[in-house]
Amino acid sequence: MQQQPTLSVSVEVSARHVHLDIVAFETLFGTGTKLSLKRDLSQPGQFASSETVVLKTQGGLLESVRILGPLRDYCQVELSKTEARLLGLDPPIRRSHELDLDGTPGLTIVGPQGEIRLDKGVIIPWRHLHISNTEALDLKLAADSLVSVRITGERATIFENVLVHMHPSFHLSVHLDTDEGNAAGVGMHTEGEILPW
């Protein structure tokens, strides 16, 4: 049986961040306030905003947590395991942007004009591969399937169970959380290989 070739892919660290709906955002920053662009992200239409919030639990605080835009129709907090422990939380690993948030812990989000309490919505994001539908079809990959990604270098690592996220506009890249990225020594221009599956 012929083995499929490896495929090079950029590897990025997705740091802790928050997704908010418009009601939550205006509660935190004031009615009529707009989310402002700090820098574009690698996926089209996605951006890091200039606005940050404080995450608060009985166990601790995390300051300067960035809001990612555009605003969504839900609220969600994505942390690494280390950051969750600093807050005294033990969130499950879930798909980024997953709408079924049952079984996830909550916390308080504090902004300059107010605060909101989330009863649920804190997750550790499943490491994932962004890929366009066309590229996925060429590689015979299905949405929500799992692949492995090898990262070379001084801290060479193979990440298994990388979830495939498909969309027509996606640029090919792997997203890891901060813990995973640090473990593999991921930097600004790190490349990985999607291994044969």
C-alpha angles and dihedrals in degrees: 000000000000114000118228116242124250118257126216116233135175114248120216134182113230103206124207112296147156133235115205139184120228095260092054093043094052091047089055100039107021137271113296094017115139128217106248129215119247098166139337119252125223094260113077115260094011121113144170109242128219089237122095134181140200120245114213134189134156086263099056152299136278114197132198096026107168126231114227119216155268100046113254134211091249141041122242137161121209118199140162119248091254093053092047090054090052086060093045092248133132105197122179125246107259139166112277109255092016109159097204099082098163111137094027122117126244137218143176121274115205125200134173093268103033148326138252132206118224113201089196140357108098112126143162102233119237109243106253149183120232110210136161120245091245094052091045091052091050090051094041092239122152127210112269093015119132130243136174124240125202120207118194129203136076091325097038110185140172115216113203127194096038106171118230114232113189131195132148092243100044121124114220110262143126120234121208128177121245095266092051093044093050091047090056097040093242114185138175097292104026116152127198137185127238102225125225112278 
